[in-house]
Amino acid sequence: MAERITAAVDVADNSGEQPLTAEADQSTSDGVAQNRDRGTDNNEAQGSGGTESPGKMASPTELHSGHKLAGRYRLEECVTRLDGFSSWRAVDEKLRRAVGVHILPADHTRARSVLAAARSSALLGDPRFVQVLDAVEENDLVYVVHEWLPDATELTTLLASGPLEPHDAYQLVSQIASAMAAAHREGLAHLRLNPNAVLRTSTGQWRVRGLAVNAALRGISSDTPQRTDTEAIGALLYAALTQRWPYESDAYGLSGLPKDIGLIAPDQVRAGVHRGLSELAMRALVNDGATASRHESACTTPEELVKAIGEMPRVRPPEPTFTAPPEYQGTSYQQGAYGRPASHPGVTQPVPAPPPPLQSRTGKALKWAVSALLIAALGLGSWQLADALLGQGGKSDDTQTQTQDDNDKKDTQPKPAQPIQIQGAREYVASGDPQAAGDVDKTYDGDSSTYWRTKSYTDGPTLAPYKPGVGIVYDLGSAKEISAVSIGLRYAGDHTTVHLYATDSLSPSTGIDGMKEIGTAITSGTSLQVKATKSLKTQYVLLWITDVPKAPGDGYSVTGYKQAITDVKFTG
C-alpha cells in the first residue's frame, strides 16, 4: 500500500509561479560548515553547525532517464547522487510541468525522517519557500517531489560576478529572515541554509528551497536550530556584501577570510559596504554573546533579526540613470554674395561694388518735384484721417481695453479638471497567483459597495516578503494626460501605499522597473488622492499597491494585512 501526501498546490496548474533552477549539490566539494568552531567537512556543506548522522550505505535502486514514478513523474536528469539517495529533474506528466524529485530506498536509515520533514514542509504552504508537492513511499522507494523553477538564479551564481548592490542585499536579508521567522513559528528549521539554497526569481523575489528536507536527507540536526539558521542568514548577508565566505575555508565558490585574523566586519573587508547592513551581518553571525564593542546586541533568532531589520532605515533602490542625448552639432554654412552659398566654404571672396549710375540735371529736378507732391498728399490724407477718428476715439479705446481685459482673464483662469472614462481593466500579476482577477471591473462600476480585494497576508504591512506588489492596469481608451486619481479604500488601517505607472498595454511587456512612474501617495484613511508628479500621456495606467494595513476578518478572509479598492476615478 503506497503511503502518500499531496500538497494543495498539486491539484492546480503552477503556471502562475516563476520557475527556479534545480539544486545541484556537489558530491565531493559542497563547501564547509558555517560555524567557525566546528571544523571543516569537504564532503558536505552543513551550513548549520548541526550534527550529521551516518546513513545506511544501501545500493540505490537502479534508476535511469525515462523511468516513471507513480505513473506520472518521468525522470529526466540526475543532478545529485550522494550517500544512498539521488536527486533528479523530472516532468509531472499529469500537470505538464517540470518538478524536482529526491529518491532514496525505503530501508534507508533516514527514509522515515525525510518523509516526516517533507510532510511538515508541505503543510506550511508559505510561497517564500520552494514548495513540496508530494511525499510518497512506494515499491521499496521513498521520494519527495518539489517545485522546479528554472528561471531563477542561485545566490552562488549571482555572487560569482561580484557582491550585490546594497538594496539587493537588504531585500535578501529582509525576505529570508522574514521567511525563516515564519517557519520557526511553525516548528520548522532549515539547518542547511547556504548560497545553494537561496534563489532570486526574475521578479526580484527571494525563495528558499530544501526547508527541513535537505537537512533530513543528510542526517543533520541541531540543539539550537534558531541560532543555527540565524547565523546562516548572517553568513548569506556577509557573502552578499563582500563576495567572501565569513570563515577561513573557501566554500560555494567564495574565498574565505585570511587565516588568523578572526571574523571582521564586512565594511573592513571591502570599501563602500553599507554600514547598517555590515552591522546587521555581524549581529547575526556573532550570536553567541561574544560581540565586538562596536556592535549592538546579538540576534539569536530569525524573529530578532526581523526586528533589527525593521529598526534600521530602509535601503532605497538606486536612482535610475539616464544617458544624456548627444549634443546638437550645427552645420557651418558660409553665405556668399546675395545670400547664396559660397562656392568654397570658409573662404570669403571680395564682391566688387557696382559703378554709380549716371544722373542728369533733368533727372534730379524731376526727382525733387515728385518728392514734394508725395509729401503734400501724405499731409492732406493724415489731416482728414485724424478728423474722422476724433469722433470715435473714446469708443474705440473703451472697446479695445475691454477686449484685452477679457482675453487676459481667459488666459489666467485655470482649466477645470475633466473626468477620464475607464474603458477596461485587468489585474497585473508580477509573481505568484492573482488576487481577485474577476473583480477588477468592480473598482469603476460606480457602486461603492462592490470592490476588488487583495489576499490576506500574515506578515506586513510591506508585501515584499510574498510579492513585489499587487495591482490593476486600467485602459483609458486613448493616450491622455493624467492630473490625479481618486481611489476609494475599504480598510483604513495604518498605511496604504499606492504608486501609479504608465504602461504599454493591459498586459505590460516590462516589469515595474521598466515603467514610468506618474505619482505615489500614502494614506491611513479610506480614500486616497494620487496627484501626478510628472506630465506625460498614456493610455494604460497601473495602480500598484506595495503596502497594506492590518484589517479585521470578514466574509472572504481572516484578520491579516490586506486592502480592497472600491471606486477609482481618473481626471486629466
Secondary structure by P-SEA (a helix, b strand, c coil): ccccccccccccccccbbbbbccccccccccccccccccccccccccccbbbbbccccccccccccccccccbbbcccccccccbbbbbcccccccccbbbbbbcccccaaaaaaaaaaaaaaaccccccccccccccccbbbbbbbbbccccccccccccccccaaaaaaaaaaaaaaaaaaaaacccccccccccccccccbbbbbcccaaaaaaaccccccaaaaaaaaaaaaaaaaacccccccccccccccccccccccccccccccccaaaaaaaaaaaacccccccccccccccaaaaaaaaaaccccccccbbbbbcccbbbbbbbbcccccccccccbbbbbbbccbbbbcaaaaaaaaaaaaaaaaaaaaaaaaaaaaaccaaaaaaaaaaaaaaaaaaaaaccccbbbbbbccbbbbbcccccccccccccccccccccccccccccccccccccccccbbbbbcccbbbbcbbbbbbcccccbbbbbbbbbcccccccccccccccccccccccbbbbbbccccccccccccccccccccccccccccccccccbbbbcc
